[in-house]
Amino acid sequence: MMKSSFPPDFLWGAATAAFQIEGAVAEDGKGPSIWDTFSHLPGRIRDGATADIACDHYHRWQTDLNLLTELGVNTYRFSVSWSRVLPSGKGKLNPSGLDFYNRLVDGLLARGITPLLTLWHADHPQALEDAGGWANRDMIDWFADYAALLFDRLGDRVQHWITLNEPNCFLYQGLGTGSIAPGIADWKICYQAIHNALVAHGQAVQRFRASGHSGQIGITMSVDLWKPASDSIEDQRAAALADTQNNFWLLDPLFGRPYPQDFLAGLGDLALQILPGDAQTIAEKCDFLGVNYYWKNVVRAGQPGLGQAAKSEYTAAGGEIYPAGLVEVLQMLHSRYAHPAIYITENGLYEHNLPPVDGLCDDPQRVQFLKDHLAALEEAIQAGVDVRGYFFWSLMDNFEWSQGYHPRMGLYYVDFATLQRTPKRSSLWYRNFLSDRFNRSSL
Ligand code: FCB
């Protein structure tokens, strides 16, 4: 497996998200966001951590862009904090907030790195949440207006856009189970919010086309594997249900299919308000699908949470490390949705790493993870799946939502006391792989 066996124009990158790295939560006119609020609620985040400083990327962005150069990636995925640009979500622009992203984009281009910008990565202004958030249909217009503002201000330089990151994951957990921001546990609100978010995505795509800017736009979904723990009919049914809820419920309408009918019928009292035209808006043609793949979930009937299969390795979050699942997921998307162009917008290992010794943090599991998943990616591409890029999650250790600073998923280790970044062995491996000097013997 070598870089040269991938398409020549393949995008190789690393990914981050604004709330997880920026810090500076109340600086230069930024408004409060749902994650600012949630992370300050007692008992909601492991060890009571907040992201008030996080990686301090807001002030150290140049150092971080230099890490990208050091890695040798040709692209970088980041997200914009909506509440930095529009402190109350709509209306008055905060010029200093926008300037931060102007500097970031210019800094990337100056380094020859292609920006891939995510508009909503799990966080939005608290003022909009106070007005109902995604459960309020007005959010569709608020999001589309925010998107159009960024197309207008950054679209001369940004050519790759993602509307939403993982509405499946973040809205099920944020509004269904209530385990993350905004912390509402109400399934009726949750399903309506997902529907509204999908319509908002479609409207943003329409606004992008109307803006006349060149470039590509898509959406990112978490697409994990959901497998039965045994051959029993009950386990198989439970796994199929989890697959529908987590994957097909959102993917099908995005690709112009109706909502999965069995599941829709089963929603009963949770029934959705769907307006005429919504299905067409949701299915507005995108240029690519972003896929976040992390692990395989083993589903047992009647048992919430994850099962475990024998003889497997697990991440610190309990998912089974399963590189072959990447091939399976990609082939499924390829055949079910008529060969979409795909970027792997996230893939990484949920692990705890020890502090660096002599300037290097040893993370052999992550090196193995990278090798195995890139080999799987190569296999999928050779089987005909149209994958055009790969973004490792994450560039550096960061604030992992309700888990605080515990899982360290970065290619670079961050000391959260000194904020110093130190390479992990995995960053050296990735860098070596991406460099022209790479050869088989170094594998
Ligand atoms: C994904 C999120 C990302 C990060 C990784 C570990 O679900 O999109 O922000 O938290 O998981």
Boltz pocket constraint, residues with backbone or C-beta under 6 A from the ligand:
constraints:
  - pocket:
      binder: B
      contacts: [[A, 17], [A, 20], [A, 165], [A, 166], [A, 169], [A, 222], [A, 292], [A, 346], [A, 393], [A, 399], [A, 400], [A, 401], [A, 409]]
      max_distance: 6.0
